[in-house]
Amino acid sequence: MNPISEAGRSVPGRGSLPGAIVEAAIAAGTLDILSAFGFAGLAGVGPAAVLHFVASGPFGDKALQGGGWAFAGIVVHYAIMACMVTAYALGARRVPALVRHPVRAGLGYGVLLWIVMYWIVRPLRWPDMPLPHTAYGIGNALFSHCILVGLPIALIVSRALRGGVAASPSVAIGRAERE
C-alpha cells in the first residue's frame, strides 16, 4: 500500500467534530503529560508527584499526600485538555483562518494556553509559586504547550472541520503551510 495515495482517503469514524475533540484531547493530553513526566524526571520528580500536583489544582493540598490522588490527577489533566480542545474547536468553527492555517493557529494557541496556565491559573491557585523565569523553564513550557498541545489540537480539529480527510502529520503540515 502506497502511503502517499493513502494520505488523502477518508477514514471511518473521523470527520465528526465530537470525535475530533476526543481524539485531540487524547493525543495532546498524552503528549503533554509525557512531557511533564520527562521534564519533572530531569528535576528528580516522579510521575506520581506530577499527577498529585495536577490533582491539587481543583482538590487542594490534600491531593499532595499520595494515595489515589494520582488517578484523580490523570482525570483532571484529560478533563482540562478536553476543555482546551473544545474551546479551540468552537473558535475554529467561527474563524475559518484557524482551519485554513492550522500550523500557525496551533502554535499561536499553544502560546495562548501557556499565558493562561502560567500567568493566570497558576498565580491564582498557587500565588507563592514562582513563575518560570529561566530560558530553560520558559522554553520547556512553551515547547510543551505549542508543539505538543496547540499543534496537534489544531491539526486534528482542522482535519475534522475540512471533512475528515486523514493525512500523516508531515503531509498535513506541508499542505497547511502551502495554503
C-alpha positions as CSV (number, residue, x, y, z in Angstrom):
1,M,0.0,0.0,0.0
2,N,1.4,3.4,-1.0
3,P,1.4,5.8,1.9
4,I,1.1,8.8,-0.4
5,S,-2.1,7.5,-2.0
6,E,-3.5,6.6,1.4
7,A,-2.9,10.1,2.8
8,G,-6.0,11.6,1.2
9,R,-8.6,8.9,1.8
10,S,-11.4,9.2,4.3
11,V,-11.0,7.2,7.5
12,P,-14.2,5.8,9.0
13,G,-15.2,7.5,12.3
14,R,-13.2,10.6,11.5
15,G,-14.5,13.9,10.4
16,S,-17.0,14.5,13.2
17,L,-16.2,17.4,15.5
18,P,-17.1,15.4,18.7
19,G,-14.8,12.6,17.5
20,A,-12.0,15.1,16.7
21,I,-12.4,16.7,20.2
22,V,-11.9,13.3,21.8
23,E,-9.0,12.4,19.5
24,A,-7.3,15.7,20.0
25,A,-7.8,15.6,23.8
26,I,-6.2,12.1,24.0
27,A,-3.4,12.9,21.6
28,A,-2.4,16.3,23.1
29,G,-3.2,15.2,26.6
30,T,-0.9,12.2,26.3
31,L,1.9,14.1,24.7
32,D,1.6,16.8,27.3
33,I,1.6,14.5,30.3
34,L,4.6,12.5,29.0
35,S,6.4,15.8,28.5
36,A,5.6,16.8,32.1
37,F,6.8,13.4,33.3
38,G,10.0,13.8,31.3
39,F,10.9,17.4,32.4
40,A,9.9,16.6,36.0
41,G,12.0,13.4,35.9
42,L,15.0,15.6,34.9
43,A,14.4,17.5,38.1
44,G,14.2,14.3,40.2
45,V,10.4,14.4,40.5
46,G,8.4,11.2,39.7
47,P,5.2,10.8,37.7
48,A,3.1,10.2,40.7
49,A,4.2,13.5,42.2
50,V,3.3,15.3,38.9
51,L,-0.2,13.7,39.0
52,H,-0.7,14.6,42.7
53,F,0.2,18.2,41.8
54,V,-2.3,18.3,38.9
55,A,-5.0,16.9,41.3
56,S,-4.1,19.5,43.9
57,G,-5.4,22.2,41.5
58,P,-9.1,21.6,42.0
59,F,-8.8,19.4,45.1
60,G,-6.4,21.4,47.2
61,D,-3.2,20.4,49.0
62,K,-4.7,17.1,50.4
63,A,-4.0,15.7,46.9
64,L,-0.3,16.1,47.5
65,Q,-0.5,13.4,50.2
66,G,-0.5,10.5,47.8
67,G,-2.9,7.6,47.7
68,G,-5.5,7.6,44.9
69,W,-4.8,11.2,44.0
70,A,-2.6,10.2,41.1
71,F,-5.6,8.7,39.4
72,A,-7.5,11.9,40.1
73,G,-4.6,13.9,38.6
74,I,-4.8,12.0,35.3
75,V,-8.6,12.5,35.2
76,V,-8.2,16.2,35.9
77,H,-5.4,16.5,33.3
78,Y,-7.5,15.0,30.5
79,A,-10.6,17.0,31.6
80,I,-8.6,20.2,31.3
81,M,-7.3,19.1,27.9
82,A,-10.8,18.3,26.7
83,C,-11.8,21.9,27.7
84,M,-8.8,23.3,25.8
85,V,-9.7,21.3,22.7
86,T,-13.4,22.2,22.9
87,A,-12.6,25.9,23.2
88,Y,-10.3,25.7,20.1
89,A,-12.9,23.7,18.1
90,L,-15.7,26.1,18.9
91,G,-13.4,29.0,17.9
92,A,-12.3,27.2,14.7
93,R,-15.9,26.8,13.6
94,R,-16.3,30.6,13.7
95,V,-12.9,31.7,12.5
96,P,-12.1,30.0,9.2
97,A,-8.4,31.0,9.3
98,L,-7.9,28.6,12.2
99,V,-8.9,25.8,9.8
100,R,-7.0,27.1,6.8
101,H,-3.8,27.7,8.7
102,P,-3.6,25.0,11.4
103,V,0.1,25.1,12.0
104,R,0.3,28.8,12.7
105,A,-3.0,28.7,14.6
106,G,-1.9,25.8,16.7
107,L,1.4,27.4,17.6
108,G,-0.4,30.6,18.5
109,Y,-3.0,28.7,20.5
110,G,-0.1,27.0,22.4
111,V,1.3,30.4,23.3
112,L,-2.2,31.5,24.4
113,L,-2.6,28.3,26.6
114,W,0.9,28.9,28.1
115,I,-0.1,32.5,29.0
116,V,-3.4,31.4,30.6
117,M,-1.9,28.5,32.5
118,Y,1.3,30.2,33.7
119,W,0.3,33.8,34.1
120,I,-3.4,33.4,35.2
121,V,-4.3,29.9,36.5
122,R,-1.1,29.1,38.4
123,P,-0.8,32.5,40.2
124,L,-4.4,32.4,41.2
125,R,-4.2,28.8,42.6
126,W,-0.6,28.9,43.8
127,P,0.3,32.6,44.5
128,D,3.6,31.7,46.2
129,M,4.8,29.5,43.3
130,P,7.4,31.3,41.2
131,L,6.7,31.7,37.6
132,P,9.2,30.4,35.0
133,H,12.0,32.8,34.7
134,T,14.9,30.9,33.1
135,A,15.3,30.3,29.4
136,Y,15.1,26.5,30.2
137,G,11.9,26.8,32.2
138,I,10.1,29.0,29.7
139,G,11.4,27.0,26.8
140,N,10.2,23.6,28.0
141,A,6.8,25.1,28.9
142,L,6.4,26.7,25.5
143,F,7.6,23.6,23.7
144,S,5.0,21.5,25.5
145,H,2.2,24.0,25.0
146,C,3.0,24.9,21.4
147,I,4.3,21.7,19.8
148,L,2.7,19.0,21.9
149,V,-0.6,20.6,22.7
150,G,-1.5,23.5,20.4
151,L,-0.3,21.9,17.1
152,P,-2.0,18.5,17.5
153,I,-5.2,20.2,18.6
154,A,-5.2,22.5,15.6
155,L,-4.3,19.8,13.1
156,I,-6.9,17.3,14.3
157,V,-9.7,19.8,14.6
158,S,-8.8,21.3,11.2
159,R,-8.9,17.9,9.6
160,A,-12.4,17.3,11.1
161,L,-13.7,20.6,10.0
162,R,-12.4,20.1,6.5
163,G,-14.4,16.9,6.2
164,G,-12.4,14.2,7.8
165,V,-9.6,13.6,5.3
166,A,-6.9,11.7,7.0
167,A,-3.2,12.6,6.5
168,S,0.0,11.8,8.2
169,P,1.2,14.8,10.3
170,S,4.0,15.6,7.8
171,V,1.6,15.6,4.9
172,A,-0.9,17.8,6.9
173,I,1.8,20.2,7.9
174,G,3.1,20.5,4.4
175,R,-0.4,21.1,3.0
176,A,-1.2,23.6,5.7
177,E,1.9,25.6,5.0
178,R,1.2,25.8,1.3
179,E,-2.3,27.3,1.9
